[in-house]
Amino acid sequence: MNKKIVRILVTGVTLLSLSRLAAAQDTIPFVPSPMHVVQKMIEVADIKKGDVLYDMGSGDGRIIIEAAKKYGVRGVGIDLNPDLVAKARENAKNEGVSDLVEFRAQDGLTVDISEATVVTLYMFKWFNNALKPKLQKLKPGSRIVAHDFDIDDWKPTCIENIGPPTDGTSDYAESRTLYIWKVGEAMAMP
């Protein structure tokens, strides 16, 4: 009888924790990465032909679309908001890369990302931390690039600071930080 009660309690606590994570994920706002940051994220990810890019919280699809245009790589965008997924699909069609990209209205914490060789994130730290176990299971050499929010207890291979653009092409005046991990490699900077 005691084992049955313990199992029920453990199941209840697990379900409560998962529902809190799902509710928290629903509150993540769409804040698009400025295009100069998108360009830098793609550059530091060292994207090459044959890579498969997953963008968690893909919003309007700008990272996946830009990578497909620049490198011809296949990309998968994951976002909970079906309206943003529809907008991303429309943007991909308008940019001529619909054959290379797909956008899914899914929970980024439950989706299978095992085929990814590159993962980009512009999500809150709690989300990045919750995704960490999946990221660490990616194939050795896979790259993860997080915009502004790192991952606890996982030292980046590299950190890039990006100043605001000086050519007046963006309304964003703040500096940005990119955290880059290469699965299977230790931190390369002091």
Secondary structure, 3 states (H helix, E strand, C coil): CHHHHHHHHHHHHHHHHHHHHHHHHHCCCCCCCCHHHHHHHHHHCCCCCCCEEEEECCCCCHHHHHHHHHHCCEEEEEECCHHHHHHHHHHHHHHCCCCCEEEEECCCCCCCCCCCCEEEECCCHHHHHHHHHHHHCCCCCCEEEEECCCCCCCCCCEEEEECCCCCCCCCCCCCEEEEEEECCCCCCCC
